[in-house]
Amino acid sequence: MIEERFPGHPILPYLLVLPSLLVIFVFLIVPFAESVWGSFFVSSFFGSKTVFVGLSNYLELFTSPDYLHSVVVTLLFSSFVVLVGLSASLGIAMLLNQKIGGLGIYQIALVWTYSISPAVAGTIWALLFAPATGLVPWLVSLVAPGYTLNWMTNGPLALFVVSLAATWKMLGYNIVFFLAGLQNIPDELTDAARVDGAGPWLTFRYITLPMLSPTTTFLLFMNMLYAFFQVFGLIDIMTQGGPGDATNLLVYNLYRDAFIHLDSGRANAQSVIIFIVIALAAMLQLRAATRKAVYAR
Amino acid sequence: MKKPDRNRRLALLTHLALIALVVVLAFPVYYALVTSTLSFREAYQYPPKLLPGGEFWHNIHEAWVRAKFARLFFNSTVISLSVALVKIILSLLAAFAYTHFRFRGAGLLFALSMITQMLPLPVRILPTYQLMADFHWINTYYALTVPFFASTTGILLFRQFFLTVPRELSDAARVDGAGPMRYFWQILVPLSRTNIAALFVIEFIFMWSQYLWPLIVTNTADMRVVQIGLKMLIASEQIAPEWNVIMAGTVIAMVPPLLVLVLLRKSFAQGIAMQSEK
């Protein structure tokens, strides 16, 4: 419960929150409401004529093989980024947390990738995998002579490469948070478990993982947001959704429908669908975050 | 108790594993750096070169001129700095209200300010774009900055910190006759230095990395940002990309956020640690 620290200022708190709320209202809430509203209409967004069509934009999306394909691609991509990314960074953070000295140096040596933007990550991985000239295709040709690795013509490979690039970019961020979470676990807990005869695996499973769950759920949510949206630049630089539509993530599909095909009803409906997914994820995160109280003492 | 011998061997193994990981994770950037120092011909040599050449400044100059990087660099810097600063101020003010005052509707308003996280650009992209057009903000710094001014992360970070500040401080200020805003600027804000620095790192990097929004709300070369400049460098060479020049552009794009992170790394780490404490 918040205590009143400066009684006698009835208006001031409203003035203090006003700027933030104004921005949120004008640039977030109202436009979002318009997205919902617009998803029930068909028109070109810049045209004058709009026709109310009810849910038919949604029905059209869910019966469109292209859109469903984009859903599948997004699921594959984001589960790779989240699962591989989080487990790798948790592993690295646990190594860092071994109290073996040199932590500061390792920390900076691993964490700096946090500053790399998705577009920069995409550019660098496009270089590594550049067909016919890149380092990786060259290495592959050494191992398997006669085979040319070309991710620009190979859909599944392209999806794998963009997933790798996106995961790599996020490692620094995840390691920072996992390490902070690990350092907050009191030593007495893990020591006590060890004294009771628990091996490393049991300690990890029954002490570390539960104590870490607020960090993990937070990171799950942030990584999901990242894999859903922030990778736009990476995709636009590396593949533009191709080859074919092998890497056509939902956010890329949305961009195309909104700004290239100028199909506003369809774009707004996609926005709303994406929102529903985020809202569900946020609720799960909240539920997990409130559950942490059990471990907090 | 385990033998110290075994512990030492374990520590050595951990060091080796960590060093290997650092090398593997840094390799892509190392390779990019090397490529940015090669000539066009060297960049296409087989086997690929793994040691730097002597063309670094030439390539940097090439990228700088070709993609008009001076202007892009200026734009990205202005945008990232101003958004980071305004976000910090607005979050400080809001967090102050939520932690130091009891007012009607505080819970609801707080919930509303938490909503930013659930409404990222893609769930409102077309109407927000339309709004920019209605405001005549397309291709201006306003469009590139103002819609980003609210920050969930910031409000949460400062709120958490303000809750740990002992009540005696504000009481003492009050007894001395200082009003709430004086206490805020002279005591609370200076105390928040570490968190301010941490938020600055997060928001500067966040803004520097923006791609989709600048892509749609700008339409002339002089309003583009660095990230889009990379795309321009790549797209201009469809047949044989000049990887050496592209990587020089990449290096330029990497430096400012890296600098911010390295310079403020201590505060950044402390801020993150505080955030995950709760």
Chai-1 contact restraints between the chains, C-beta under 6 A:
chainA,res_idxA,chainB,res_idxB,connection_type,confidence,min_distance_angstrom,max_distance_angstrom,comment,restraint_id
A,I2,B,R102,contact,1.0,0.0,6.0,A-B,restraint_1
A,E4,B,R102,contact,1.0,0.0,6.0,A-B,restraint_2
A,R5,B,H100,contact,1.0,0.0,6.0,A-B,restraint_3
A,R5,B,S170,contact,1.0,0.0,6.0,A-B,restraint_4
A,F6,B,P180,contact,1.0,0.0,6.0,A-B,restraint_5
A,H9,B,P180,contact,1.0,0.0,6.0,A-B,restraint_6
A,P13,B,A97,contact,1.0,0.0,6.0,A-B,restraint_7
A,P13,B,F101,contact,1.0,0.0,6.0,A-B,restraint_8
A,P13,B,F103,contact,1.0,0.0,6.0,A-B,restraint_9
A,L16,B,L93,contact,1.0,0.0,6.0,A-B,restraint_10
A,L16,B,F96,contact,1.0,0.0,6.0,A-B,restraint_11
A,L16,B,A97,contact,1.0,0.0,6.0,A-B,restraint_12
A,V17,B,A94,contact,1.0,0.0,6.0,A-B,restraint_13
A,V17,B,A97,contact,1.0,0.0,6.0,A-B,restraint_14
A,V17,B,L109,contact,1.0,0.0,6.0,A-B,restraint_15
A,P19,B,L90,contact,1.0,0.0,6.0,A-B,restraint_16
A,S20,B,L90,contact,1.0,0.0,6.0,A-B,restraint_17
A,S20,B,A94,contact,1.0,0.0,6.0,A-B,restraint_18
A,S20,B,S113,contact,1.0,0.0,6.0,A-B,restraint_19
A,S20,B,A150,contact,1.0,0.0,6.0,A-B,restraint_20
A,V23,B,F149,contact,1.0,0.0,6.0,A-B,restraint_21
A,V23,B,A150,contact,1.0,0.0,6.0,A-B,restraint_22
A,I24,B,T116,contact,1.0,0.0,6.0,A-B,restraint_23
A,I24,B,A150,contact,1.0,0.0,6.0,A-B,restraint_24
A,F27,B,P147,contact,1.0,0.0,6.0,A-B,restraint_25
A,L28,B,L119,contact,1.0,0.0,6.0,A-B,restraint_26
A,P31,B,R124,contact,1.0,0.0,6.0,A-B,restraint_27
A,P31,B,P127,contact,1.0,0.0,6.0,A-B,restraint_28
A,P31,B,T128,contact,1.0,0.0,6.0,A-B,restraint_29
A,F32,B,L119,contact,1.0,0.0,6.0,A-B,restraint_30
A,F32,B,V123,contact,1.0,0.0,6.0,A-B,restraint_31
A,F32,B,R124,contact,1.0,0.0,6.0,A-B,restraint_32
A,E34,B,P127,contact,1.0,0.0,6.0,A-B,restraint_33
A,S35,B,R124,contact,1.0,0.0,6.0,A-B,restraint_34
A,S35,B,P127,contact,1.0,0.0,6.0,A-B,restraint_35
A,F45,B,L126,contact,1.0,0.0,6.0,A-B,restraint_36
A,I92,B,L21,contact,1.0,0.0,6.0,A-B,restraint_37
A,L95,B,T14,contact,1.0,0.0,6.0,A-B,restraint_38
A,L95,B,A17,contact,1.0,0.0,6.0,A-B,restraint_39
A,L95,B,L18,contact,1.0,0.0,6.0,A-B,restraint_40
A,Q98,B,T14,contact,1.0,0.0,6.0,A-B,restraint_41
A,I100,B,A11,contact,1.0,0.0,6.0,A-B,restraint_42
A,I100,B,T14,contact,1.0,0.0,6.0,A-B,restraint_43
A,Y106,B,L18,contact,1.0,0.0,6.0,A-B,restraint_44
A,A109,B,V22,contact,1.0,0.0,6.0,A-B,restraint_45
A,S115,B,I205,contact,1.0,0.0,6.0,A-B,restraint_46
A,S115,B,P257,contact,1.0,0.0,6.0,A-B,restraint_47
A,S115,B,L258,contact,1.0,0.0,6.0,A-B,restraint_48
A,S115,B,L261,contact,1.0,0.0,6.0,A-B,restraint_49
A,S117,B,S209,contact,1.0,0.0,6.0,A-B,restraint_50
A,S117,B,Q227,contact,1.0,0.0,6.0,A-B,restraint_51
A,A119,B,Y211,contact,1.0,0.0,6.0,A-B,restraint_52
A,A119,B,Q227,contact,1.0,0.0,6.0,A-B,restraint_53
A,A119,B,L230,contact,1.0,0.0,6.0,A-B,restraint_54
A,V120,B,T250,contact,1.0,0.0,6.0,A-B,restraint_55
A,V120,B,A253,contact,1.0,0.0,6.0,A-B,restraint_56
A,V120,B,M254,contact,1.0,0.0,6.0,A-B,restraint_57
A,T123,B,L230,contact,1.0,0.0,6.0,A-B,restraint_58
A,T123,B,T250,contact,1.0,0.0,6.0,A-B,restraint_59
A,I124,B,P28,contact,1.0,0.0,6.0,A-B,restraint_60
A,I124,B,A32,contact,1.0,0.0,6.0,A-B,restraint_61
A,L127,B,W243,contact,1.0,0.0,6.0,A-B,restraint_62
A,L128,B,P28,contact,1.0,0.0,6.0,A-B,restraint_63
A,T133,B,Y44,contact,1.0,0.0,6.0,A-B,restraint_64
A,L135,B,P48,contact,1.0,0.0,6.0,A-B,restraint_65
A,W138,B,P48,contact,1.0,0.0,6.0,A-B,restraint_66
A,V176,B,I272,contact,1.0,0.0,6.0,A-B,restraint_67
A,A180,B,I272,contact,1.0,0.0,6.0,A-B,restraint_68
A,A180,B,A273,contact,1.0,0.0,6.0,A-B,restraint_69
A,A180,B,S276,contact,1.0,0.0,6.0,A-B,restraint_70
A,G181,B,S276,contact,1.0,0.0,6.0,A-B,restraint_71
A,N184,B,E277,contact,1.0,0.0,6.0,A-B,restraint_72
A,T215,B,S276,contact,1.0,0.0,6.0,A-B,restraint_73
A,F229,B,P120,contact,1.0,0.0,6.0,A-B,restraint_74
A,F229,B,P122,contact,1.0,0.0,6.0,A-B,restraint_75
A,F232,B,Y211,contact,1.0,0.0,6.0,A-B,restraint_76
A,F232,B,L212,contact,1.0,0.0,6.0,A-B,restraint_77
A,G233,B,Y211,contact,1.0,0.0,6.0,A-B,restraint_78
A,G233,B,Q227,contact,1.0,0.0,6.0,A-B,restraint_79
A,I237,B,K231,contact,1.0,0.0,6.0,A-B,restraint_80
A,V251,B,P122,contact,1.0,0.0,6.0,A-B,restraint_81
A,L254,B,P122,contact,1.0,0.0,6.0,A-B,restraint_82
A,A258,B,I125,contact,1.0,0.0,6.0,A-B,restraint_83
A,A258,B,L126,contact,1.0,0.0,6.0,A-B,restraint_84
A,F259,B,I216,contact,1.0,0.0,6.0,A-B,restraint_85
A,S264,B,L126,contact,1.0,0.0,6.0,A-B,restraint_86
A,A267,B,L126,contact,1.0,0.0,6.0,A-B,restraint_87
A,N268,B,L126,contact,1.0,0.0,6.0,A-B,restraint_88
A,S271,B,V123,contact,1.0,0.0,6.0,A-B,restraint_89
A,I274,B,P122,contact,1.0,0.0,6.0,A-B,restraint_90
A,I274,B,V123,contact,1.0,0.0,6.0,A-B,restraint_91
A,F275,B,V123,contact,1.0,0.0,6.0,A-B,restraint_92
A,I278,B,M118,contact,1.0,0.0,6.0,A-B,restraint_93
A,A282,B,M118,contact,1.0,0.0,6.0,A-B,restraint_94
